[in-house]
Amino acid sequence: MTLGFFLWGILGFVLGGALGPIQSVFPLFVVLYGIFNALGEMGPGVATFLCAAESFPTTLRGNYLGFAAAVGKAGAAIGTEVFTPIQDSFPTTEKGQQGVFLIGAAFAIVGGLIAWFFIPDKERDLEA
């Protein structure tokens, strides 16, 4: 999870910082954006559910997995609602797109730090 978050953040900073030149070579943008999305799944994607499954006893696991899913859906709804106002707050469309990538990358780095420092490693079987 931590590695995915950090790589997601780094690539987000690269995309945000050099968006104009990257978009001018469309195949490069498609490949980098595809990798960017894959890293999102490697970071918070399924690892969120694995973390919840490993962290709680079997009798409560379903409840906490549901809670993790609900928090993820709430974050997606909030992110969708603030995306356009953030993009529109910049003077040009290109700057707005860059800003969104950079802000998202910063959140990914924060997520990586949270995962690194606050999520313990579990060395046990999920059935225990």
C-alpha positions, 0 to 999 in steps of 0.5 A: 500500500505504501509503495503504491501511494508513494509511486502514485504521488511521484508520478502525479507530480511528474504528470502535473509538473510537465503536463503540457509537454507530456500531452503534446506526445499523446501516446506518452500521456496515455501510457503514463496515465495508464500507469498512474491509474494502475498505481492507484489500484496498487496503493489504496485500491484493493489494499484498503480492503486487505488492510481492513480484513487483516486488522479485525477479528473474523466476527467483525470483519464484514462490518469493517469492510463495509465501513471501509467501502463507505468511507471510500465512496464518501471520499469519491463523492467529495472528490468529484464535487470539489474537482471542478471548483479546484480546476476552475480556480486556476487562470487557464485550463492547462494550469487547472489540470496541472493543479488537480494532478499536483493536489492529488499527488500531494494527497497520495504522498500523505496517504503513503505517510499514513500507511507507513507510520500508522498501519502495522504489518500483520504476519498472521493468517486471515483465518486466525 
